[in-house]
Amino acid sequence: MIPFRSACFLCVALLLGAQEVVPLNLPAPPAGSATLQTALRARATVRALAGPAPSLAEASQLLWAAQGENRPGRRVAPSAHAKHPLELYLVTSGSPDLAAGLYHYLPSGHRLTRVADGTPRTLLGAVKGMQAWIQEAPSVFVMAGDPSRIGEGSAALNLTYYEGGAAAQGLLLQAAALGLGAGTAAGVDLEAVARTLGLPKGTQVLTLLPVGRVRP
Ligand SMILES: Cc1cc2nc3c(=O)[nH]c(=O)nc-3n(C[C@H](O)[C@H](O)[C@H](O)COP(=O)(O)O)c2cc1C
């Protein structure tokens, strides 16, 4: 008899394997919007989040701010030795132009690949002890990374977490600039999140970034 958690993992893994991977071209990030000063002043953890989930254009800007390329082969966030250990995922409950599901961001070409069905509630809600505001959020960006791309041991892990923090701040500032509510949360079973989402071996979840409309 397969334990329930293993069965879930198996299902997601099968889904990942079975679905044809067709990257979605994201709209180019606009050249200008709110000033950095405005975004810095507005950044705050918002846990009261309402739908609808970010549109394709909003998701595009948020993903780009965290891990997009701002010159050939180099990203908005700094990277130790430019090894780029980070992988950014999006779990969304869906908006009119971006269907619900689990997506993987491809910085090269600024594309998004849909890898599985699901929503924050169905995917993240399956993790024991998940915080309510995270599973109830319209969307959750999942900052993950593979430290082995940098090296071995705690030094590589520290650098990966450092880089994840820098990238997360970019996303949080972009959310503030767009007038969206957002936060970062690492006080959950991040290993269970990686298992539930069926992330590749060696890819660790660093933090979760719930995003939505600010609930009045
Ligand atoms: C590494 C890290 C982990 C965090 N984990 C959680 C968390 O698990 N749940 C939560 O509600 N907030 C979490 N937060 C958000 C903090 O509670 C929040 O940043 C702090 O209360 C300060 O509020 P502010 O972000 O509005 O300035 C985390 C923040 C950081 C930097």
The ligand as an SDF file (V2000), in Angstrom:
LIG
                    3D

 31 33  0  0  0  0  0  0  0  0999 V2000
   13.0300   34.8270    6.0530 C   0  0  0  0  0  0  0  0  0  0  0  0
   11.6260   35.2860    6.3990 C   0  0  0  0  0  0  0  0  0  0  0  0
   10.6700   34.3350    6.7120 C   0  0  0  0  0  0  0  0  0  0  0  0
    9.3560   34.7290    6.9950 C   0  0  0  0  0  0  0  0  0  0  0  0
    8.4200   33.7710    7.2570 N   0  0  0  0  0  0  0  0  0  0  0  0
    7.1370   34.1370    7.4920 C   0  0  0  0  0  0  0  0  0  0  0  0
    6.1450   33.1470    7.7180 C   0  0  0  0  0  0  0  0  0  0  0  0
    6.3950   31.9570    7.7080 O   0  0  0  0  0  0  0  0  0  0  0  0
    4.8610   33.5580    7.9120 N   0  0  0  0  0  0  0  0  0  0  0  0
    4.5220   34.8830    7.9400 C   0  0  0  0  0  0  0  0  0  0  0  0
    3.3360   35.1820    8.1390 O   0  0  0  0  0  0  0  0  0  0  0  0
    5.4370   35.8440    7.7280 N   0  0  0  0  0  0  0  0  0  0  0  0
    6.7440   35.5100    7.5090 C   0  0  0  0  0  0  0  0  0  0  0  0
    7.6890   36.4600    7.2510 N   0  0  0  0  0  0  0  0  0  0  0  0
    7.2940   37.8910    7.2200 C   0  0  0  0  0  0  0  0  0  0  0  0
    7.6930   38.6290    8.4890 C   0  0  0  0  0  0  0  0  0  0  0  0
    6.8700   38.2130    9.5750 O   0  0  0  0  0  0  0  0  0  0  0  0
    7.5550   40.1370    8.2470 C   0  0  0  0  0  0  0  0  0  0  0  0
    8.4700   40.5190    7.2500 O   0  0  0  0  0  0  0  0  0  0  0  0
    7.7920   40.9310    9.5210 C   0  0  0  0  0  0  0  0  0  0  0  0
    6.7200   40.7680   10.4080 O   0  0  0  0  0  0  0  0  0  0  0  0
    7.9910   42.4300    9.2470 C   0  0  0  0  0  0  0  0  0  0  0  0
    6.8310   42.9720    8.6160 O   0  0  0  0  0  0  0  0  0  0  0  0
    6.9440   43.7270    7.2180 P   0  0  0  0  0  0  0  0  0  0  0  0
    7.3990   42.7390    6.1850 O   0  0  0  0  0  0  0  0  0  0  0  0
    5.5540   44.2270    6.9340 O   0  0  0  0  0  0  0  0  0  0  0  0
    7.9430   44.8330    7.3470 O   0  0  0  0  0  0  0  0  0  0  0  0
    9.0060   36.1070    6.9850 C   0  0  0  0  0  0  0  0  0  0  0  0
    9.9880   37.0590    6.6630 C   0  0  0  0  0  0  0  0  0  0  0  0
   11.2770   36.6500    6.3490 C   0  0  0  0  0  0  0  0  0  0  0  0
   12.3100   37.6910    5.9850 C   0  0  0  0  0  0  0  0  0  0  0  0
  1  2  1  0
  2  3  1  0
  2 30  2  0
  3  4  2  0
  4  5  1  0
  4 28  1  0
  5  6  2  0
  6  7  1  0
  6 13  1  0
  7  8  2  0
  7  9  1  0
  9 10  1  0
 10 11  2  0
 10 12  1  0
 12 13  2  0
 13 14  1  0
 14 15  1  0
 14 28  1  0
 15 16  1  0
 16 17  1  0
 16 18  1  0
 18 19  1  0
 18 20  1  0
 20 21  1  0
 20 22  1  0
 22 23  1  0
 23 24  1  0
 24 25  2  0
 24 26  1  0
 24 27  1  0
 28 29  2  0
 29 30  1  0
 30 31  1  0
M  END
$$$$
